[in-house]
């Protein structure tokens, strides 16, 4: 189909598409795993400091 100088293609449901299909977004699994690992490490450090394991002076 040609309408007003634009080429329109029909998609699966019969509606004309004026724009190209957007690519699928990349997986965020690696970013979430890294964020959870850093959060867990921070939680372990916080528990160690609050329980007195870190910062304890040996006499």
N, C-alpha and C positions, 0 to 999 in steps of 0.2 A: 504494500500500500504506500502511496505517496500522498502526503497531505501538507500543504504549505511549505514545500521544499524539504521536508523532513522524511526520513525513511523510518517507518514504524514496523516492528515485527510483532507478530502475535505470539503470546506465550500460552502455556498449557491450558489456562481457563478461558482462552479466547479473547482476553482483553489485550489491546495493543500496549506495548511497552515503549515508552519514549526514552528511557534511560537504560544503560547497561546494568546487568546484574552485579550487585556488590559482592566482593569476595567474602568467603566465610572468615570470621575472626580467628586469630591464632588461639591455641589452647593456653589457658592461664594456669595450668596445673603446676608447672615448674615455679612460677612466681608465688603461688599459694604455699607450696611446700617450703620454699625458702623463707617466706614470712612466718610460717608456723615454727620452723626450726629456730629462727632468731628469737621469736617470742618464747619458746620453750627454754632456750638458753638464758634469756633474761629472767624468766621465772625461777630457774634453778639458782642463778646468781642472787636474786632477791631473797629467796629462802635461805641461802647460805649466809648472807649478811645479817638477816634478821635473827637467825638462830645462833649467831655468834661464831660460826665456823670460820668465817673470813674476818680478818681484823683482830683476831685474838692474839694477845702478846704472850710469848712463851717466857716464863721466868724460872 
